[in-house]
Amino acid sequence: MKKNFSIFSFLLTMTVLLSMLFQSVHKYEHIAQQLSNIQCVHKKSATAEITHEHHNLDFCDVCDYKLSGFIFPVFLHFKINSAELYLNNADFKSKEITQFFKGSLFALRAPPLV
């Protein structure tokens, strides 16, 4: 299994390297084509003559091929389920009112009765 994985890895590496090598060799083909073209010299005269056109609209798919490192961002979505707990807490609006005070509370001191 490890041998198959190493062969597969080697083939993928060679594929990437050969695609980059082919692109570099292909650019030399474009340079050779530009050097073989006849250079035209325009003589400026009083009359305007259109003999041919200059355009650089040739598109080459091999030259436009580029390797780029892109990893599609994966957005993780978490749904948070919060459990609502209802506890019987006695707050100030509670209906549970104690009728009698049992015990003494020393924190509430008042002047002595005379």
Backbone bond lengths (Angstrom), bond angles and torsions (degrees), N, CA, C in turn:
res aa  C-N    CA-C-N  psi(-1)  N-CA   C-N-CA  omega(-1)  CA-C   N-CA-C  phi
1 M - - - 1.452 - - 1.522 110.49 -
2 K 1.337 115.87 -39.36 1.451 119.24 179.98 1.521 110.85 -67.98
3 K 1.326 116.10 -34.16 1.459 120.61 179.53 1.531 110.39 -66.89
4 N 1.327 117.03 -41.67 1.467 120.76 178.06 1.524 111.10 -63.96
5 F 1.319 116.06 -39.90 1.460 119.97 179.40 1.523 111.13 -65.98
6 S 1.325 117.13 -40.13 1.467 119.63 179.60 1.528 111.08 -68.56
7 I 1.335 117.95 -36.29 1.471 120.70 176.63 1.525 109.95 -66.26
8 F 1.320 116.99 -43.89 1.466 120.95 178.90 1.527 110.94 -62.83
9 S 1.309 117.22 -41.82 1.460 121.60 178.10 1.526 110.85 -63.91
10 F 1.320 117.06 -40.83 1.462 121.04 178.27 1.528 111.31 -64.71
11 L 1.327 117.46 -40.88 1.468 120.72 179.09 1.528 111.61 -64.98
12 L 1.309 117.29 -40.80 1.467 119.50 177.92 1.524 111.51 -66.38
13 T 1.318 116.85 -38.16 1.464 120.77 177.93 1.520 110.77 -64.53
14 M 1.315 116.44 -43.27 1.467 120.20 179.50 1.531 111.32 -67.09
15 T 1.319 117.44 -34.03 1.465 120.57 177.75 1.523 110.76 -62.93
16 V 1.315 117.00 -44.50 1.467 120.53 179.38 1.524 110.67 -66.40
17 L 1.320 117.12 -43.35 1.468 120.03 -179.21 1.524 112.01 -66.16
18 L 1.329 117.78 -40.24 1.465 120.16 179.35 1.527 111.80 -69.06
19 S 1.333 117.69 -33.51 1.470 118.92 177.11 1.526 110.70 -66.69
20 M 1.332 117.21 -37.58 1.468 119.73 177.10 1.525 110.88 -70.92
21 L 1.327 117.88 -36.79 1.460 121.34 178.72 1.526 110.70 -67.38
22 F 1.332 117.40 -42.14 1.462 120.65 179.29 1.524 111.10 -63.07
23 Q 1.307 117.24 -37.26 1.464 120.47 179.06 1.526 110.49 -65.99
24 S 1.313 117.62 -39.47 1.468 120.59 178.98 1.520 111.29 -67.07
25 V 1.326 117.34 -41.62 1.471 120.99 178.63 1.525 109.93 -66.59
26 H 1.306 117.23 -36.68 1.465 121.17 -179.42 1.531 111.27 -66.06
27 K 1.316 117.86 -31.46 1.471 119.91 177.49 1.524 110.97 -65.58
28 Y 1.328 116.82 -34.74 1.471 119.35 175.58 1.526 110.88 -64.86
29 E 1.315 117.45 -30.65 1.463 120.86 176.11 1.526 110.32 -64.62
30 H 1.320 117.45 -40.31 1.470 120.49 177.16 1.532 110.79 -65.72
31 I 1.324 116.87 -39.04 1.472 119.66 178.73 1.518 110.56 -64.72
32 A 1.328 117.12 -41.59 1.471 120.70 178.36 1.523 110.86 -64.56
33 Q 1.311 117.98 -36.43 1.462 121.25 178.51 1.526 110.66 -68.22
34 Q 1.322 117.84 -38.95 1.462 120.28 178.80 1.522 111.43 -68.43
35 L 1.326 117.34 -35.19 1.463 119.81 179.20 1.521 112.07 -73.19
36 S 1.332 117.72 -26.08 1.463 120.00 -179.77 1.526 112.47 -82.15
37 N 1.317 118.47 -15.34 1.467 120.78 178.75 1.524 109.97 -70.35
38 I 1.300 114.70 148.81 1.461 120.84 179.43 1.524 108.51 -78.71
39 Q 1.318 115.01 130.26 1.450 120.17 177.72 1.522 108.98 -78.83
40 C 1.299 116.38 132.48 1.452 120.08 178.90 1.525 109.08 -105.32
41 V 1.294 115.04 140.25 1.456 121.19 179.36 1.520 106.73 -115.85
42 H 1.314 115.33 123.05 1.463 120.21 179.86 1.522 108.79 -93.17
43 K 1.303 114.58 126.32 1.455 119.80 175.47 1.514 107.59 -97.42
44 K 1.293 115.26 125.88 1.454 119.36 -179.40 1.520 108.71 -77.72
45 S 1.308 114.29 122.27 1.465 119.71 178.59 1.522 108.42 -131.05
46 A 1.308 115.09 179.20 1.460 120.18 -177.17 1.526 111.20 -72.33
47 T 1.310 116.89 -31.17 1.465 119.19 -179.33 1.527 109.65 -98.33
48 A 1.282 114.78 143.79 1.462 119.69 179.51 1.516 109.21 -89.59
49 E 1.310 116.50 120.55 1.459 121.05 179.66 1.527 109.09 -119.73
50 I 1.300 114.39 130.40 1.461 119.26 176.19 1.518 106.90 -106.17
51 T 1.305 116.46 110.47 1.462 119.93 -178.56 1.521 111.64 -104.82
52 H 1.293 117.82 -33.94 1.462 121.79 178.79 1.531 108.76 -157.79
53 E 1.307 115.18 172.04 1.465 119.81 -177.46 1.521 110.08 -113.39
54 H 1.306 114.57 148.14 1.456 121.09 171.13 1.522 107.34 -108.49
55 H 1.279 115.56 123.36 1.461 118.38 175.54 1.516 109.01 -147.23
56 N 1.282 113.82 148.37 1.449 120.78 179.24 1.527 108.11 -123.64
57 L 1.328 115.02 54.48 1.451 120.34 -176.50 1.523 112.17 -104.41
58 D 1.310 117.53 15.27 1.455 120.19 178.83 1.522 108.90 -79.72
59 F 1.300 114.98 126.03 1.459 119.85 179.43 1.518 109.29 -106.45
60 C 1.290 115.55 134.53 1.454 121.43 179.41 1.527 107.77 -118.50
61 D 1.317 115.82 118.08 1.462 119.43 -178.46 1.521 112.30 -69.00
62 V 1.320 116.51 -29.17 1.465 119.27 179.54 1.522 109.90 -69.02
63 C 1.322 116.73 -40.27 1.466 119.56 179.92 1.528 111.71 -72.82
64 D 1.317 117.07 -27.95 1.459 120.39 -179.22 1.522 112.96 -80.81
65 Y 1.329 117.52 -10.45 1.464 121.17 -179.90 1.521 109.45 -72.27
66 K 1.320 115.94 126.66 1.461 120.70 -178.93 1.519 109.27 -134.90
67 L 1.301 114.98 139.70 1.457 120.61 173.58 1.517 108.13 -89.64
68 S 1.289 115.60 131.17 1.458 118.57 178.86 1.517 108.69 -140.39
69 G 1.290 113.79 145.89 1.453 119.20 178.56 1.512 109.64 -89.73
70 F 1.285 116.02 111.93 1.459 119.66 179.88 1.514 108.17 -138.86
71 I 1.278 115.46 128.14 1.452 121.50 175.61 1.516 106.61 -116.72
72 F 1.318 115.46 123.59 1.453 119.38 -179.37 1.526 108.93 -66.60
73 P 1.329 116.91 124.47 1.467 118.28 -178.24 1.525 111.02 -69.96
74 V 1.281 115.36 131.92 1.458 121.22 178.60 1.523 107.71 -101.82
75 F 1.304 114.73 119.20 1.450 120.07 179.55 1.525 108.33 -95.65
76 L 1.293 114.83 119.89 1.452 119.70 179.60 1.522 109.35 -91.06
77 H 1.302 114.93 130.83 1.454 120.48 179.10 1.522 108.14 -113.08
78 F 1.296 115.11 124.91 1.447 120.80 178.06 1.514 109.05 -111.76
79 K 1.307 115.62 131.24 1.454 120.06 174.56 1.520 107.02 -100.49
80 I 1.299 115.39 117.49 1.458 120.56 -176.88 1.523 108.20 -94.10
81 N 1.301 114.76 115.52 1.460 120.18 176.39 1.518 108.04 -96.01
82 S 1.297 115.18 110.68 1.467 118.81 -179.67 1.527 108.91 -97.81
83 A 1.276 114.94 130.52 1.460 120.44 177.89 1.521 108.66 -84.96
84 E 1.304 115.33 127.12 1.457 119.95 179.82 1.523 108.34 -94.21
85 L 1.280 114.94 118.08 1.457 120.32 -179.88 1.524 109.09 -105.87
86 Y 1.307 114.56 126.94 1.455 119.57 177.56 1.527 107.46 -107.00
87 L 1.295 115.57 113.91 1.459 121.01 179.55 1.517 109.08 -106.98
88 N 1.294 115.51 152.68 1.467 120.06 177.56 1.517 108.64 -83.72
89 N 1.283 115.96 85.14 1.459 121.54 177.70 1.520 108.78 -98.25
90 A 1.307 115.08 140.80 1.461 119.87 177.36 1.519 107.89 -92.28
91 D 1.286 116.87 110.80 1.451 120.41 176.71 1.528 108.87 -111.38
92 F 1.316 117.25 -172.87 1.463 119.87 -172.54 1.524 112.56 -71.04
93 K 1.301 120.17 -16.71 1.458 121.14 178.57 1.529 111.65 -99.76
94 S 1.291 115.26 16.48 1.456 119.50 -176.75 1.527 110.56 -69.91
95 K 1.313 116.27 146.02 1.460 120.62 178.62 1.524 111.87 -85.83
96 E 1.315 114.91 -7.93 1.458 118.05 178.95 1.529 108.81 -81.96
97 I 1.286 116.17 98.12 1.461 121.68 -179.71 1.522 107.66 -109.86
98 T 1.299 114.33 127.82 1.469 117.74 178.71 1.528 109.09 -77.52
99 Q 1.315 115.93 134.95 1.456 120.78 -177.00 1.526 112.38 -83.33
100 F 1.290 116.68 -34.74 1.458 119.70 -175.91 1.511 108.67 -127.30
101 F 1.337 113.67 142.15 1.464 119.27 176.74 1.504 108.06 -94.15
102 K 1.309 116.15 119.20 1.458 120.52 179.80 1.510 107.97 -108.84
103 G 1.279 115.51 123.05 1.444 119.99 179.55 1.514 110.32 107.99
104 S 1.274 116.33 -177.95 1.452 120.93 179.42 1.520 108.66 -123.42
105 L 1.280 114.02 145.95 1.453 120.18 179.36 1.514 107.07 -120.01
106 F 1.331 116.67 107.93 1.455 121.04 -175.25 1.520 112.64 -78.56
107 A 1.271 118.03 -12.74 1.458 119.84 -179.53 1.522 110.79 -72.14
108 L 1.344 117.52 -27.32 1.458 120.75 179.17 1.532 108.16 -98.11
109 R 1.302 117.23 93.62 1.466 121.18 -178.37 1.521 109.80 -106.22
110 A 1.260 114.90 142.43 1.463 121.04 178.64 1.531 108.56 -128.57
111 P 1.334 116.54 168.70 1.464 117.57 176.96 1.537 110.16 -63.85
112 P 1.313 115.73 149.05 1.478 118.06 -179.13 1.532 111.96 -67.67
113 L 1.303 114.45 150.00 1.469 119.63 177.93 1.528 109.56 -78.82
114 V 1.302 118.83 136.89 1.454 123.20 179.26 1.500 110.62 -107.18
